[in-house]
Amino acid sequence: MEGHGEMGLIQENFDPSMMVRMRNDGYESRSGSDNVEGASGDDQDAGDDQRPKKKYHRHTPRQIQELEAFFKECPHPDEKQRLELSRRLGLETKQIKFWFQNRRTQMKTQLERHDHIILKQEYDKLKNDNDALRAAMANPACNSCGGPAIPGQISFEEHQLRIENARLKDELNRVCTLANKFLGRPISSMAAPIPIPSSNSSLELVVGRNGIGGLSSIGTPLPMGLDLGDGAAMPLSKPPMGLMGHEVAIDRSMFVNLALTAMDELIKMAQTDSPLWTKSFDGGKEILNLEQYTRTFSPCIGTKPIGFVTEATRYTGMVMINSLNLVDALMDEAQWKQMFPCMIARAATIDLISSGMTGIRNGALHVMHAELQVLSPLVPVRQLKFLRFCKQQAEGVWAVVDVSLDISQEGTKANPLVNCRRLPSGFVVQDMPNGYSKVTWVEHSEYDESGIDPLYRPFISVGMGFGAQRWVSALQRQCEFLASLVPSSLPKEDHTALNLAGRTSMLQLAQRMTDNFCSGVCASTARKWDNLRVGNVGEDVRVMTRKNLDDPGEPPGIVLSAATSVWMPVPQQRLFDFLRDDRLRSEWDILSTGRPIQEMIHIAKGHKHGNCVSLLRGSPINANESSMLILQETWTDATGSLVVYAPVDIPSMNVVMGGGDSAYVALLPSGFAILPDEQSSDCNGAMVKAGDNVRDGGRCLLTVGFQILLDSQPTAKLTVESVETVNNLISCTIQKIKAALKVT
């Protein structure tokens, strides 16, 4: 009935002359902006002569912009949402309803037209290939001399295909042998054909004219694949390409063997009643029993390098996401990075070993590279190259495992750039009846702690930097934020302050601001920075510089970044509340000294108090000064807190709040990262007794970072005085914070 109603609406809303104009204009430009007064989809059966001529109303550009923005987020608004749009835009609810019906019909027409064009192109390509093959068969020629083909002699192309097929057959047999060792039962091979996937499968292993196997939607399917143990065949993709100069080409069967072994280890370590884990003395965290672990598992990536230490943690939590969506996000490097902001500096998929079964991620196997970070200049970024393997364990139960690829082989030397190895780590996710998922995360790694400052070594060793709880906490916070983006769940203050487009644009700007702040603190390769060591700058302060020539999101010229970390004898939450309170900002912010600060816009990023994006305004002290705007993002959880801010100019923010592109807003972020210090030691490593200069029974690690523009000319010279000025700014800010909190 709904489809019939929409068709009736289209027939009533457009007369023949409009159809001619639609055909000439391409139909796409109308965007459902014209509505007929009193028209509805159920008026189809009534005769045109039995009712007066309809009046046409063209919406205003502002109404069209609002409707288009809402349509992108929610193409099927309910009655409550239509009432809200009607009130906001000054339209009747039935006009809103008809506009969305027209827009959905238009979108469907556009998609059908696009599919038709694609299918026609594929048809033409296949027809041309078919004609070429017929011509070749009708006029066979010898490849060597160009004359007629000799009966019984095979062509060069056929000879190459036979060689390639023999190689693929040999590779498949090796893969099946390895899988047989893991699964404990015979695996089908070329001698016993594996069932070929159905003809409607979108991904099949094919061999083209060039004799290279790969994933394609068109081609001759071969009975090849890896049995995953549940009757499903995992297609294998083309061989890895683009190896680094110091890397050794590893047989792809070793990738499969390593992935299966790592998955088995993860499942056993994630079991609730596993004897591999014991409770800590306080009954809180779980500790890996290394003796039991050594007896249970053999090293899958070689022995631990000399000087490396072990870190192992496990944590379970409820997350506001279903298992399929979580698995899809983790198997896509861009979404993975977005799900864990401030933890992943950079991520990339190097090679696709297998895309998994058609339509789902079961059996997907990727080779990935990532840079993991802790927000402190005293902790080096972890560079990892690893396998990521995804497998469905049962209905609504999935597992994703990572394992490093720095496998030591005979005759090769260890890569000196590797400062961390990730042993089988990952998570098992299970759907729950209430729409949440239960996630059990396991993190197990070996790393070189010599590059970590002594202040942070106890913090990293217990997993507070890269451990399982930090991954789950970040995932919980991000999923709560994504759920808050649904229009029906927006807080009232968000509706009254900004429209949906403005809200989205401001959130994107805040995310870019936070990403730039993290890159300036951790010195990842996400952005190009040059390290400096000049003047009286201490060893615990990282100073970097970069020249911006063409990035519109940053002021042009020489940008200086400085960051350091200190130990604070105050609890994490108390310090976070102090730094984010706009009423206390003048006690530490030099730019805000003497200015009354007021929060203009507040965008909640979840239900937890303090997780938000704000636009602050500093009122002028006298008539000679102008108002100052500050964009600020704050969040907190059990594993850390963040306060990032940047001054912004008023015209640019007016564009952003109106839904404009935020990529051209130039900003230089500064801020603070707070990490809870659960160790009973001070900054010098000495033991701290309860009550010794520690208020409220807690302490934390504070990272302070500033980015400033030294000179608007990229060719300007960097001076020692400018570097020392930034260093003094950091020292002054830390002293102001300590004085305000009355700590030493």
PyMOL commands that set and color helices and strands:
alter all, ss='L'
color gray80, all
select helices_A, chain A and resi 2-13+16-25+41-45+48-50+61-73+79-89+93-138+156-183+252-270+290-296+323-330+333-339+449-451+457-461+468-484+487-489+492-497+500-522+572-580+582-587+590-592+650-657+662-664+695-697+720-741
alter helices_A, ss='H'
color red, helices_A
select strands_A, chain A and resi 34-36+56-58+204-207+213-216+226-227+233-234+277-279+286-288+308-319+344-355+364-372+382-394+397-404+420-422+425-431+437-448+530-532+541-548+557-568+597-604+612-618+628-637+640-648+670-676+700-711
alter strands_A, ss='S'
color yellow, strands_A
deselect
rebuild
show_as cartoon
